[in-house]
Amino acid sequence: MASNRDSNGGKTGAAQGSGGLTRRRLLQTSAATAGAAVGSGLVTGFPTVWSQKLKDVTLLHVGSSYSAIIDIARQASQDLGFKIEMQSVNGDALVNRVVTQPSTVDIADLEYWAVRKVWPRGVLQGIETAKIGRWDKISPLFTQGKYPDGREVTLEGTAPYEVQYTEEKEGNRFAAGPTDHATLLPQIYNADTLGIRPDLIGRPIESWSELLNPDFAGKVALVDIPSIGIMDVAMALEAKGEMTYADKGNMTKEEIDKTIAALIDLKRQGHFRAFWNSFDQSVNLMASGEVMIQSMWSPAVTAVRTRGIDCQYVALKEGYRAWAAGLGLMRHLDGLKLEAAYEYMNWYLSGWQGAFIARQGYYTPVLETTKAAMAPDEWGYWYMGEKAEEPVKDPYGNVMEKAGAVRDGGSYEQRMGNIACWNTVMDENVYMVRKWNEFISA
């Protein structure tokens, strides 16, 4: 695994000592080295408590299973000199914990749609962008609301830019444009589509409408996460010309009713084989051949391929359903723990984490540090859409593609520049979830 990380996180607002070391550079050494440097008196300008307590700091990072990965915590702890702990909590349970038990979380790892629910509750504090050394290097998808080529980003659903900024550190409203405070630090995102078994289907799949094609009756699976599953179906219904939505990410009650009615009719016809709500379920359904086409996540496609089974993440002409997640600072953080949290956030943009999650098929907000942390052939495959010259490996060294493979959907610009809608929470979310559950139990 490539690990030629950039060790300088840039200016973070920390004081410089007489030895010329910024706090960032100090923290990039091991815990033992940092402790020795501070203890020797060679570094000055730091709060006394920082010098004495650094090794004792522990930050608890709580997020979903696809991003709160123990390997990332271990590497961060090694590089920073203090301890990062990870806990995985998925979906609504994660949002509920952040809102109702805020003191049990230090770093909240949330999708941007969840910020609509969490931010107004006053449990997070604004991130001072001046303390993020590479804020100006973050993808304009987040900081400017623009695609890589400069076009305005699609606003169906919750585009990250819509909830990226806040007017003040402890405010509870979103800002219409860039300010000095961010709600989340962008950290992972992707363009989702359908997974297929090309060996079983035997022909090209180019449209979302294929999800509802009767040719695949009994061999189709949907993700049983209401806010995501209903948008996958909406993409398919719209592609078939059976529905037109003003905003697939914020349906009216009438649109929800029509969508659910169509789903119930399909279910009664035996169209769906399964409804999955975990990563492993989606992998097993595809690997076993029980389904030929389904809602799927990029790492699940990777997992199927590492078993030597042909599985593709197809590029569809109507575009992708995109999502993004970021790191939030809980409002209770202050003093030493708050400073350590900023160092952790800067570490996230320094390359190692970006390279790690790239090998799962995910993207990072700062491309240049991720590129520096990857082998040229890896970067070419995952980001540039180029043919792999060597076998492609996942984050754990397992071969998932043979030499000569090209990433499904092509380059970063091709995939993230073709977004049809973003994951979101609808205004009529409670009603939508109730209707979705009626469909599942029908």
Buried (B, 14 or more C-beta within 10 A) or exposed (E): BBEEBBBEBBBBBBEBBEBEBBBBBBBBBEBEEBBEBBEEEEBEBBEEEBBBBBEEBEBBBBBBEBBBBEBBBEBBBEBBBBBBBBBBBBBBEBBEBBBEEBEEBBBBBBBBBBBBBBBBBEBBBBBBBEBBBBBEBBBBBBBBBBBBEEEEBBBBBBBBBBBBBBBEEEBEEBBEEBBBBBBBBBBBBBBBBBBBBBEBBEEEBEBBBBBBBEEBBEBBBBBBBBBBBBBBBBBBBBBBEEBEBEBBBBBBEEBBBBBBEBBBEBBEEEBBBBBBBEBEBBBBBBBEEBBBBBBBBBBBBBBBBBEEBEBBBBBBEBBBBBBBBBBBBBBBBEEBBBBBBBBBBBBBBBBBBBBBBBBBBBBBBBBBBBBBBBBEBBBBBBBBBBEBEBBBBBBEEBBBBEEEBBBBBBBBBBBBBBBBBBBBBBBBBEBBBEBBEEBBEE
